[in-house]
Amino acid sequence: MLEEAGEVLENMLKASCLPLGFIVFLPAVLLLVAPPLPAAAARKRRSPRGAGMSRTRAEVDATLQAAKLRAAELLPTALSLRFGPGAPCCLLELEPALCRHLEAGRSLVIRGEKDEQAVLCSGDRTYELKVADTSNLLLCIPGCQTPEQLAREPAPPDLIHAEIFGFANNYWELRRCRPKLQKLRRLLMENTYEGPDSPKEVDSNHSRYTTEDLLDVVQASEEEIMAHLRVLNACEIGGHWRILEFDYEMKLLNHVTQLVDSESWSFSKVPLSICLQELGPLEPEEMIEHCLKCYGRRYIDEGEVYFELSADKICRATAQMLLQNAVKFNLAEFQAVWQQSVPEGMVTSLDQLKGLALVDRHSRPEIIFLLRADDLPEGNQERFNALFSVREKWTEEDIAPYIQDLCGEKQTTGALLTKYARCSVQNGVRVYNSRRPVS
């Protein structure tokens, strides 16, 4: 087919004395493309239908005859193109949902700093931007009709004149990706909130970020950023997003649990109004309510606002408080101290510590130590390297909490392990180790 096209082109160039730049064939349509006009001629000819430089149907028929093409094999409409004063343009390939997003009048935003790979964000999704090269020159022709559109017209014209607005030999394609949210936590941890009386609240040199600031620097959609702020238990103080210093957060939680104990309330029904009334003199009311939101579920009963506190969240926070100051903790001793440290009526379980702490059952005695998923690298390979440097072999149950957030759309932890780890069986248990040497 390529040889035939080359022969046709050679015959046309030999037989035709028309000012033909190059010819593009599409199924059932003949496109005649002329070279760009000189600058002086371009100024005279403002319209692509200018009489002086437009082809006539007779010229088209002569070109067909010179190329030894049969008109019956083509649609009756010929498209005569000419390069206008346009420039190279950037093309972006969009999925239907994003096309509808733009057609509805909403916007897409490209985010990324100079040292970052740019991403494109809609209101709720994040996409990687990749350059895709093509061997064909892509032409941008405003108002151009496809063969299918022409075929639907009751009386299609026999010749259409059009001007090429721009051209490109590559285009940007989008791939759905995970939002890059680790930077969000890193920025907010630069200046944690330690309470209204902290000296940091007086010093204006400490970094603080509004919603607009975070949208400028975090590579994620607005919806994904707001959702992760809730995961981080961040709160808006004076128009700026802040993460509470962990010790201050535990101080607030202790105030709440002690009040629940002194009033003999059920953890499933903690009244907001009384909490604010009793604890307001100790801490700002908005901080008391924020603590209840972090560790409980808000609901309304008979017009009164209540919170149902989560035993799992409170036990998990208590365990973090115990583990953060110890490099390694004897597991049996830790479990005993942990159970004694949580409010009466709550039961601790190691399942509450997934993604927070790791148990080593091969050491004697068995030990537990803090290993937060939030502190691990964000990249897939870097994350696996970090995990295999901590432990050579992992069971899927142990490693899953540390790689769950790496899973893309419709991807499982098993698929990630297949790609980045090697599976083997040890004492009847399936374990995973690194595919490459880990330093």
Sequence and secondary structure as in RCSB ss.txt:
>XXXX:A:sequence
MLEEAGEVLENMLKASCLPLGFIVFLPAVLLLVAPPLPAAAARKRRSPRGAGMSRTRAEVDATLQAAKLRAAELL
PTALSLRFGPGAPCCLLELEPALCRHLEAGRSLVIRGEKDEQAVLCSGDRTYELKVADTSNLLLCIPGCQTPEQL
AREPAPPDLIHAEIFGFANNYWELRRCRPKLQKLRRLLMENTYEGPDSPKEVDSNHSRYTTEDLLDVVQASEEEI
MAHLRVLNACEIGGHWRILEFDYEMKLLNHVTQLVDSESWSFSKVPLSICLQELGPLEPEEMIEHCLKCYGRRYI
DEGEVYFELSADKICRATAQMLLQNAVKFNLAEFQAVWQQSVPEGMVTSLDQLKGLALVDRHSRPEIIFLLRADD
LPEGNQERFNALFSVREKWTEEDIAPYIQDLCGEKQTTGALLTKYARCSVQNGVRVYNSRRPVS
>XXXX:A:secstr
 HHHHHHHHHHHHHH  S   EEEEETTEEEEEE    HHHHHH  STT TTT   HHHHHHHHHHTT  GGGS 
S EEEEEE S  B   EE  HHHHHHHHTT   EEE  TTS  EEE SS EEEEEEEEEEEEEEE TT   HHHH
HHSSS  SEEEEEE EEEEEEEEEEE   B HHHHHHHGGG B  TT GGGT TTS  B HHHHHHHSBS HHHH
HHHHHHTT EEETTEEE B HHHHHHHHHHHHHHHHHHT  TT EEHHHHHHHHTTTS HHHHHHHHHHHEEEEE
ETTEEEEEE HHHHHHHHHHHHHTT S EEHHHHHHHHHHHS TT    GGGGTTTEEEESSSSS EEEE  GGG
S SSHHHHHHHHHHH S EEHHHHHHHHGGG  TT  HHHHHHHHEEEEEETTEEEEEESS   
